[in-house]
Amino acid sequence: MPGLLINIDVEDLERAEAFYCAALDLRVGRRFGGGVLELLGTDAPIYLLENKAGTRAAADSVRDYARHWTPVHADFVVDDLDAACRRALAAGASAEGPVRSHAWGRIAQFADPFGNGFCLVAFSERGYDAIAEDA
């Protein structure tokens, strides 16, 4: 089975470290040179990659740290959604709508200070089993 690493581009590594450690109770693992930081405390390590706005992001685009949308984002599973939301907001996250309830649990959408979206999720007792169908 392949492993998983999560990489998040940020414009200011020090500010991103402060945000992610405060908002999600993550801790610093290792530092790699001046522009990469490993965060631990989730199932997969998260790497913050310092890349300035305007630098090449892909073949046909440059980095822009205004709020942006991507179909790939991180969901952080928490036990107490209300407390996690308060913590994220206090650290500088921007809420993107109200907390929503579903058969599988509750979800809150946020953006970090660098425009990256993420969600906080608290599963119900059955979690995704509440909506799962046999394959």
C-alpha positions in Angstrom: 0.0 0.0 0.0 1.4 3.4 -0.8 2.1 5.9 2.0 0.6 9.3 2.2 2.3 12.7 2.7 0.4 16.0 2.7 2.2 19.1 1.3 0.7 22.5 1.8 2.2 25.6 0.1 2.5 28.6 2.4 4.0 32.1 1.8 5.5 32.5 5.3 6.8 29.3 7.0 7.0 30.8 10.5 3.4 32.2 10.4 2.2 28.8 9.0 3.9 26.9 11.7 2.2 29.1 14.4 -1.2 28.7 12.7 -1.2 24.9 12.2 0.3 24.2 15.6 -2.3 26.4 17.3 -5.3 25.7 15.1 -4.9 21.9 15.0 -2.7 21.1 17.9 0.1 19.7 15.6 3.7 19.6 16.6 6.9 20.2 14.7 8.7 17.1 13.6 11.7 18.1 11.5 12.9 21.1 9.6 14.5 20.7 6.2 16.6 23.6 5.2 15.0 27.0 5.3 11.8 26.3 3.6 10.2 23.0 4.6 8.7 22.0 8.0 7.3 18.7 9.0 4.2 18.7 11.2 3.1 15.6 13.2 0.0 14.7 15.1 -2.2 13.4 12.2 -2.3 10.0 10.5 -0.1 11.3 7.8 2.8 13.8 8.2 2.1 17.3 6.9 4.9 19.3 5.2 4.6 23.0 5.0 6.5 24.3 1.9 7.4 27.9 1.8 6.9 29.3 -1.7 6.5 33.0 -2.3 3.5 34.4 -4.2 4.2 34.7 -7.9 6.5 31.7 -8.1 5.7 28.9 -10.6 3.1 26.5 -9.1 2.5 24.4 -12.2 3.3 24.6 -15.9 0.7 27.2 -16.6 0.1 29.0 -13.2 1.8 30.9 -10.5 1.1 30.8 -6.7 -1.5 33.1 -5.4 -2.4 33.1 -1.7 -5.8 34.7 -2.0 -8.6 32.3 -1.1 -8.6 29.6 -3.8 -10.5 26.5 -4.5 -9.1 23.1 -5.2 -10.9 19.7 -5.3 -8.2 18.3 -3.0 -8.1 19.5 0.5 -7.5 18.1 4.0 -10.2 17.0 6.4 -9.1 16.9 10.1 -11.1 14.5 12.2 -11.7 15.8 15.7 -13.6 14.5 18.7 -15.1 17.9 19.8 -16.1 19.9 16.7 -17.2 23.0 18.6 -14.0 23.2 20.6 -11.9 22.5 17.4 -13.8 25.3 15.6 -13.1 27.8 18.4 -9.4 26.8 18.3 -9.1 27.2 14.6 -10.8 30.6 14.6 -8.6 31.8 17.5 -5.5 30.8 15.5 -6.6 32.8 12.5 -8.7 30.5 10.3 -11.6 31.9 8.4 -15.0 30.1 8.7 -16.7 29.4 5.4 -20.3 28.9 6.4 -22.1 27.3 9.3 -21.4 23.9 10.8 -23.5 21.4 8.9 -24.9 18.1 10.2 -25.3 14.9 8.3 -26.2 11.3 9.1 -22.4 10.5 9.3 -21.5 13.5 11.6 -20.8 17.2 11.5 -18.5 19.3 9.3 -17.2 22.8 9.4 -15.3 24.4 6.4 -12.4 26.9 6.9 -9.6 28.6 5.1 -6.1 28.9 6.5 -4.3 32.3 6.4 -2.8 31.3 3.0 -6.0 30.6 1.2 -5.9 26.9 1.5 -9.3 25.3 2.4 -9.7 22.6 5.1 -12.5 21.0 7.0 -13.0 19.9 10.6 -15.1 16.7 10.8 -16.6 15.0 13.9 -18.1 11.6 13.0 -21.3 10.3 14.6 -21.2 6.9 16.3 -21.7 5.1 13.0 -19.6 7.6 10.9 -19.6 6.8 7.2 -21.3 3.5 7.9 -24.5 5.5 8.3 -24.5 6.1 4.6 -22.4 3.3 3.1 -23.7 1.0 0.5 -22.2 -2.4 -0.4 -19.7 -2.2 -3.3 
